[in-house]
Amino acid sequence: MSLDVSPELLAEAEQGTIREEDFVDTVRTSLPYAYDLIASLATDLHAGTADFTDNQTPPPSEQERGQLLRALASDAIRGSLERHFDVTLAFQNCHRVAAFRPAARQGETYARFTSTRAQVLNQSPEFRDC
């Protein structure tokens, strides 16, 4: 799944650096499910006091699952979304993405969520081919 890059953004990239806001907007329009899910997690996180918020609901279709995987598998996309929403993202399986406060990356809750033990415990046969 590729991003829908406008001719203007492509021309900017060919000339040098691009504005991150323009890149994030491209992600928003190209991967709307992933963008909206992360935006929702960030909103919930910033509105409360919890260490993190996470999604445990599978995407409604393979297209949405692909968007989420694309957004989280790309260092550039993931990093831009983290900076844009002021969160640190963590990902366990086909759909369990969590938003942490950036400072939480050094904390116990983040370490526990991203541990190999948590990864193993979060597995299920229905996720085998997701």
C-alpha positions in Angstrom: 0.0 0.0 0.0 1.6 3.2 -1.2 0.9 6.8 -0.2 -1.0 9.0 -2.6 1.7 11.6 -3.1 0.6 14.8 -4.8 2.7 16.1 -7.7 3.5 19.2 -5.5 4.9 17.1 -2.6 6.9 15.0 -5.0 8.4 18.1 -6.6 9.3 19.4 -3.1 10.9 16.2 -2.3 12.9 16.2 -5.5 14.1 19.7 -4.7 15.1 18.9 -1.1 13.4 18.6 2.2 9.6 18.7 2.6 7.5 20.1 5.4 6.5 17.4 7.9 3.0 18.9 8.0 2.6 18.2 4.3 3.9 14.6 4.8 1.5 14.0 7.7 -1.4 15.4 5.5 -0.4 12.9 2.8 -0.5 10.1 5.4 -3.9 11.3 6.6 -5.5 11.2 3.2 -3.7 8.0 2.1 -4.1 6.0 5.2 -7.3 7.4 6.8 -8.1 4.4 9.0 -4.6 4.3 10.5 -4.4 8.1 10.9 -7.8 8.3 12.6 -7.1 5.4 14.9 -3.8 7.0 16.1 -5.5 10.4 16.4 -8.2 8.9 18.6 -5.6 7.1 20.8 -3.6 10.3 21.1 -6.7 12.4 22.0 -7.7 9.9 24.7 -4.2 9.8 26.0 -3.9 13.5 26.3 -7.4 13.9 27.8 -6.6 11.5 30.7 -4.0 10.5 33.1 -3.4 6.9 32.1 0.1 5.8 31.0 -1.2 4.7 27.6 -4.2 4.1 25.5 -4.5 1.2 23.2 -6.7 -0.3 20.5 -7.8 -4.0 20.9 -10.5 -4.0 18.2 -9.6 -5.6 14.9 -9.9 -3.4 11.8 -13.1 -3.8 9.9 -11.4 -5.1 6.7 -8.1 -6.2 5.3 -7.8 -2.8 3.6 -7.8 -1.0 7.0 -5.5 -3.6 8.5 -3.1 -2.9 5.6 -3.2 0.8 6.4 -2.3 0.2 10.0 0.5 -2.1 9.1 1.8 0.3 6.5 1.7 3.2 8.9 3.5 1.4 11.7 6.0 -0.5 9.6 7.4 2.7 8.0 9.9 4.5 10.2 9.2 7.8 8.4 5.4 7.5 8.7 5.5 6.2 12.3 8.0 8.9 13.4 6.0 11.7 11.7 2.8 10.5 13.4 4.5 10.3 16.8 5.8 13.8 16.5 2.5 15.2 15.1 0.4 13.7 17.9 3.1 14.0 20.6 3.0 10.3 21.4 5.2 7.2 21.4 3.6 4.3 19.5 4.0 0.7 20.3 2.6 -2.2 18.3 2.0 -5.8 19.2 0.0 -7.6 16.5 -2.2 -6.9 13.5 -4.1 -4.2 15.3 -3.0 -3.7 18.9 -1.4 -0.3 18.7 -0.8 1.8 21.8 -0.1 5.4 22.3 2.2 6.3 25.2 3.4 9.7 26.5 6.8 10.3 25.0 8.6 10.2 28.4 7.0 6.8 29.0 9.5 5.2 26.7 11.9 4.9 29.6 9.3 3.6 32.0 8.2 0.2 33.3 4.7 0.3 31.6 6.2 0.8 28.1 8.9 -1.8 28.8 6.3 -4.3 29.9 4.0 -3.6 26.8 6.9 -4.0 24.4 8.5 -7.0 26.0 8.8 -10.4 24.4 6.6 -11.8 27.2 3.8 -9.4 26.3 4.2 -10.2 22.6 3.9 -13.9 23.3 0.9 -13.4 25.6 -0.9 -11.3 23.1 -0.9 -14.0 20.4 -3.9 -15.9 19.2 -4.4 -18.4 16.3 -6.8 -16.0 14.5 -3.9 -13.5 14.2 -1.6 -16.0 12.5 -2.2 -14.7 9.0 -3.1 -11.1 9.7 
